[in-house]
Amino acid sequence: MLFPYKRSRHPIRAMHGFVTYIFAKVWCRAPNEEYSLELFKGLPSLYAIMDELHRADLAGVEKGAGAFFYRYVNQIFQEFKQLSLEEIQVYQKIFRGNNDIQALCEGKKEPICYIADTQSALMKTIEVFFSDLYSCGFFGLKIVKKNIGADLKEHYKDFASLNEMPCCPFCGLLPMDSEYDPTREAYDHYLPASKYPFNSVNLRNLAPACYKCNSQNKGAKDPLQDEAGVRVKAFYPYLLDGYPIQVSMHFKSAAKLPTEEHEIRVDLSCTGYDEEIGTWDRLYKIRKRYVAKCLSPSGAKYWLQRILDENENYKQVSQDALSKELKQFESFPWHESNFLKKAFFNACQEIELVDVPCE
């Protein structure tokens, strides 16, 4: 990840607040309580929602996302009633652990995932609920937006304004919708909701990503396990200090610019984060995409043409034109793939195709 996001303190955090309250104050009390709306009164906004859903359920008119939410909250409560104190403590540990996203990414805690064919009936019910909770439309319902005071579209505007997002931080290749756009980028479940229980609406596990990173490259890949099932570390999307990532490039031939994939090598480094670099590349195919960008019509040929045009238009030598470009690369590394252009021109200097210091 080229740079981390800043977290927005926004009312939409109530999404996960609802889940936390329901887990701790409703489900975990099930062995000693009977299900009733009284259990939700400790969180008035949630109580108002559950009261309306309860009335709709009694009238037999509630359908869709509201019915889904109400039905599964009740069903999981009934299944929790069968648990012992020790079993509830196990679920409490899973809930806490799977929501400490930073510790999971850093390898300081071990995640618990759904295990097909071997998990309990309760865990299967939890899997259905949390796999669909974000996407079912519940948090877009009028009654829910009214009691939260916001929705994801409003959150995205604040989030985009806070982060200024000149590009997707997961690849650096594509721009992101700003707070002024009528659309918004999709939120990626960094730890897949289909694999890990309890964190599907935790904003620390939701990170906007470009469509190529989210849908076409990462998809449902797991940052915490590689293809062989080996536990690995991953970059945390909301790290406060950021990551000192370096991107460099080298050409196979010293006689000409590369025109084939095998003629370029992209190196990714980050001191102290070798494992995370490997995960980043595996999830988003970073090296292959950076090579593809350089070989594309909007890549190296275009970048070099700009230098030639500068020479012709302003009657200056190539060194002066490139020096101006290099200053832009330093000042605005995340705009228009400048960090990658810098790596490319450094590689040109390495084989003396461009006789200008690239510092």
TABEL-V90377 format. One record per backbone hydrogen bond with DSSP energy under -1.0 kcal/mol. CO is the residue of the C=O (numbers start at 0). NH is the residue of the N-H. If there is no record, write none. Layout:
co = <CO CO>
nh = <NH NH>
This chain:
co = <7 9 10 11 12 13 14 15 16 17 18 19 20 21 21 22 26 28 29 35 36 37 39 42 43 44 45 46 47 48 49 50 51 52 53 54 55 55 63 64 65 66 67 68 69 70 71 72 73 74 75 76 78 79 83 84 85 86 87 88 89 90 91 92 93 96 98 99 100 101 102 102 103 104 114 114 119 120 121 122 123 124 125 126 127 128 131 136 137 140 141 142 143 144 150 151 152 153 154 155 156 157 158 159 167 168 173 177 185 187 187 191 191 194 198 201 204 206 209 210 210 212 213 217 223 225 229 235 236 242 245 247 249 259 260 262 264 266 268 269 272 273 274 275 276 277 278 279 280 284 285 286 287 288 289 290 291 293 295 298 299 300 301 302 303 304 305 306 307 308 309 316 317 318 319 320 321 322 323 324 325 326 327 331 332 334 336 337 338 339 340 341 342 343 344 345 346 347 348 353>
nh = <9 12 13 14 16 17 18 19 20 21 22 23 24 25 26 27 29 31 32 38 39 40 42 46 47 48 49 50 51 52 53 54 55 56 57 58 60 61 67 68 69 70 71 72 73 74 75 76 77 78 79 80 81 82 87 88 89 90 91 92 93 94 95 96 97 99 100 103 104 105 107 108 106 233 117 118 123 124 125 126 127 128 129 130 131 132 135 139 140 144 145 146 147 148 154 155 156 157 158 159 160 161 162 163 171 1 167 180 208 189 206 194 195 113 201 204 189 187 213 214 215 217 218 220 231 228 225 238 4 244 268 266 264 262 263 251 249 247 245 272 276 277 278 279 280 281 282 283 284 288 289 290 291 292 293 294 295 299 298 302 303 304 305 306 307 308 309 310 311 312 313 320 321 322 323 324 325 326 327 328 329 330 331 334 338 337 340 341 342 343 344 345 346 347 348 349 350 352 351 355>
